[in-house]
Amino acid sequence: MGKMTYFETIYGATPIEDVSDLFPTHITKRSELNEWEAANILKAAKKYLTIRKPLKLTVDEIMTIHKNMFDETWKWAGNFRTKNYNIGVDWHNIRDQLKLLVDDLNAWQKDKHFDLFEQSVRLHHRLVKIHPFVNGNGRHARLVSDIFLFSHGQQLPTWPNQKLIEETDVRKRYIDALRSADKGDYKLLEDFTRNLVEGKTL
């Protein structure tokens, strides 16, 4: 018998197979979960995107950001997953892969091979590809990349958050852009993000 999946699963998302770690016990629908998580994430975004300060991104800070985003929603907020899912690196390698990402980001800033926008897109993509947490990885990756841009005084993309967590054409194009980046081609993801920075309608 296959594992039970709670709530409907959308394109490119990790199925939710266990709700025992969900803090709000009244939630029974995906829409209710989305609303609750959105409020939790908004608090975290205000914490990180209100006062500009230098960002020293570390593996521990990556974990802390996720915890602040979901600490009122999931008991595992800020903790790495302990098994493999339909996406992401082997769970044993999560910390090593995040350390490699942090080191790469530091190198990008030193050698100036990528500009800040290009760095943020690669940071975003690599976090999604590693998929460190049980859930919320896409939203976490987007906020971390926003924090990176904000700390450097750059304009932020206006993410169509609702369209990215529901079954929409915008989400499909976003997932397709991430999968193209998996193959080393960042153009779709850069174009997708740049349009949001420029306020264009997707």
N, C-alpha and C positions, 0 to 999 in steps of 0.2 A: 504493500500500500504506500502511495506517495505521501509526502509531508503535507499537512494542512497549510494553506495559505490564507492569512487573515487580510481582509480588505481586497479590493480588486487590484490586480497588478497591471501597471501601465508599461508602455514600450520602453525597453532599455533599463527598467528599474529592478532592484533586488526585491524579491518577494518577501513580505513580512510573515514569518513562520511562527513567531512566538510573541504573544502580547503580555506574557507574565511580568515583563519588566517595564510595562507602561504605567507611569504614575497616575494619570487621570483614568479612573476606572469606568467613567460614564461613557467613554468613547466607543462607538460601535460601527461608525461609518468612516470611510476614507475622507470625506469632506470635513468631518469633525476633527479628525486627526490633523489634516492639513491646516485647519484654522488654528488649532491649539499650537502646533509647531511654529506656525508663522508668527504668532505672538511671542513665543519664546525666542525665535531668531531675531525679531525686531529689537528686543531688549539687548541682545548681544551686539547687533549692528550699531546701535546707539552708543554702546560702550566703546567700540573700536573706531567708529567713524565720526566722532564728535570733536575730539581734541587731537590735533595732528602731533605726532611724535615719531622719532626714529624707530624703525622696526628692525629688531634682530630676530629673524625667524629661526627657530630651533624646532627639533622634534617635539620637545615638551610644550612649546608654544602652540604648535599645530594641534596637539591634543587638548590644550586648554581652551582654544577657540571653539572646538567641537563641543566641549563640555558646557561652555557658556551658551551655546546655541540650543542645546537640548537638555539642560539640567533639570528643567521642570516637566520634561516629557518622558525621557527614558532613563532607567537606572544605569544603563551602560554608557551614557553620554561621556565622551572623552576617553573611553577605553577602546583599545584595538579589538577587532573581531578575533575570535579564537577558532574559526573554521573557515573553509573556503566556500565561496558563493559562485554565482554565474559570471562574475566579473572580478577583476582584481588579481594582485599577485598572491602567491601562496602565503597564508597568514603567518607562517614562521619568518618570512622575509620582510614583513611590513616595516619594522623599525630600521632595518638596514637600507631599504629602498627610500625611506623618508630622509635618512641621513644623507644618502647620495643626492637626493633632490636639493636639500639645503646646501650641500657643498657646491652643486652645480649652479644654484642661484647666486651664491657668493662669487663664483668664478665669472658668471655672466656680467655681474656688476663691475668686476675688476677689468675684464678685457673689452667691455663695451661692444662685443660682437652683436648682441641684440639690444635694441632700445628698450626702454622701460615697459612700453606696451607689449612688445614681443616677449619680454621676460614674464609679464603677468599672464599672458596666454599660455605659455609653456608651464608655468607654475600651476595654473588652473587645470590644464590637461593632465599633467603628471599626477596630481592629487586624485583626480577621478580614476586614472588608470591603476594607481596603487590600491585605491578603495580601502582605506585603513579601518573603517568603522562598519558596524552592522548595517547602518542606514544613514541617510542624510549626507552622503559623500558629495553629491553634485552641489548641493546648497552650501556645504562647507567649503568646497573648492572655490566656488564663486565668491564667497565672503573673504576667504584668505587672499585671493587675487585682488579684491577690492581694497583690503587693508594694505596690501603691498603698494598699490597705486596711490592710495590716499596718503600713505606715509611719505611718498615722494612728490606730493603736491600735484598729482596728475588727475585729470578728469575721469570720473567713474562711468562705467556703462550703467544704463538703467535697465536692469534685468526684468523681463516680463515674467515675474515669478510664478504667477498663477498658471500661465500658459506652459511653463516648464515642468510643472508637477502634475499636469493633467494630460490626457490623450489628445494632443493637438498637433497640427502641422508644424508649428514652431518648435515643439519638443522634438519631433522627428528630425527636423533639419539640424537641431542642436546635437542630438545623438549622432547623426550621420557625420557632422563636423568633428566630433570627438573621435569617432572611429577612423576618420580620414587621418587625424593627427596620430592615432595609434600606428599608422603606417609611415609616419614621418612627414606627412603633408599637412602643414598648419594653415594653409590658405583659407579653407572654409571656416575654420574656427576664428581666425583673425578677422575675416570679413564679417562674420556673424557678430563678433564682439565690437568691432569698430563701428558698425552701424548703430549699435546701442549706445556707444559713447557719443556719436553724432546725433542721437535722437531720432534716427530714422525708423519708420514703421516696418516691422518684419513681415 
